[in-house]
Amino acid sequence: MKLFIAAGGTGGHVFPGISVADRFTAMSHDHEVVFIGTKGGIEDRVVPASGYRLIHVEARQFSGRNILYKFITITGLIKSIHDCINIIKRENPQAILGMGGFASVPMVIAGFLHKTPIFLHEQNVQPGLANKILAKYAKTIFISFEETRHYLGRARTILTGNPIRQSLKKPYAAEEKDYFGIFVFGGSRGARSINQAVVDLLNYISDYRDRIFIFHQTGIDDYEGVSSIYKDSGIRHEVFPFTDNMAYYYRHADLVISRSGASTIFELAYFKKPAILIPYPFSAGQHQWKNAIQVERIGGGHIIENSEANGERLFYAIKRLMDEPELLKTMGDNMGRLYIEDAEGLIIKGILNGIS
C-alpha cells in the first residue's frame, strides 16, 4: 500500500508525519510512504534525511495578506491542484494523509477530486485554516485534543493524540542528580523574548545558585550573547544553540520553560514535565495560546504571556515549584494525562479501517 503524507512548512507538521511514516513502513515491506511538500520548507531537509521520497508542489499561505496576494495564491492553487492530480495518477496512492498547513492544501483537494480517500491530522486544540477548509473532504480527522471536536462540527473525528519523534522514546537509566533542573527552549531557532526573560531571571536566583542547573537552547542568533552572560552569573548551566538530543534535557529537567506548540506540549506530556508556557504571540489563530490554556486548565503548567515574560515573573513561578515539590509532581502527572500511547498506530489503524 502506498500512502501520501502531505506535510510541510513547519516541524510541527512534518515530524508527526515522519513518525506515522516510520510506523507504517515498519508494518510491512509492501508499505510505501511518499511525502508531499514545498521547496524551501523544513521538509526539504528532514524528509530525505529520514529516508523518504519528497515530491514538491506549489503552495503558499493564504491568510493575512492583501487582495492581490490572495488572488495570486488562488490562481497558483488551481494550477497546483491540477499538478497534484497528475501526481496522483502517476503514483496511485491508496490514501492521502494531510498533516495541516498550507503545504497540504492542493494535494488534499486533488485527492478528493480524484476520489482518493482523504484523512487529516490536527495537532492543535483549534484547527488551523487549512484543516478547517479541508475538513469537508476528509473521511476522518485525527485529533490531538478532545476539545478539538467542538471546532469541527459534524466531521468524523478520532482522538489519537499527537505523534512524537521516535528518538525521544529510547529507554534510559534514571540518574541521581543534586540540582533542580530547568530546561529552556523556544524552538529549534530559539525565541528572543524567552532568552531575554531567562537572562533577566539570572538576576533573581543568585541565592539559589547551589540548587539550580539551567539547560538553555538559545538558537543560533542569540547564542554568543546569552552564553557570555551565563559565564558571569555563577549559576550552573549548559548553554547551546541547538540540540538533536532533546530527550537528554527533558530527562534532566524538573521544569521546562518553552513555547506551547503542539509538538512541545505532547513531548512534555510524554515525559510528564511541568512547564511554564510562554505562547508565541503571532501563531496563526493564536493556536499556541489555546494549547497553553488547555494545559493550564488540567493543572499541567503555568502561562506567562509573551509581553509579560521577565525575570521577576519567572522567579516567583519557579520558586513556588521549588518550595512545593508535591505541587511540582502533581503538575507533571497532570501534564502526562494529555499523552496518548501509540498515536501513530491509532492514526494508521484509522486509515486502514477507512479504506477497507
Secondary structure, 3 states (H helix, E strand, C coil): CEEEEECCCCHHHHHHHHHHHHHHHHHCCCCEEEEEECCCCCHHHHHHHCCCEEEECCCCCCCCCCHHHHHHHHHHHHHHHHHHHHHHHHHCCCEEEECCCHHHHHHHHHHHHCCCCEEEEECCCCCCHHHHHHHHHCCEEEECCHHHHHHCCCCCEEECCCCCCHHHHCCCCCCCCCCEEEEEECCCCCCHHHHHHHHHHCCCCHHHCCCEEEEEECCCCCHHHHHHHHHCCCCEEEEECCCCCHHHHHHCCCEEEECCCHHHHHHHHHHCCCEEECCCCCCHHHHHHHHHHHHHHCCCEEECCHHHCCHHHHHHHHHHHHHCHHHHHHHHHHHHCCCCCCHHHHHHHHHHHHHC
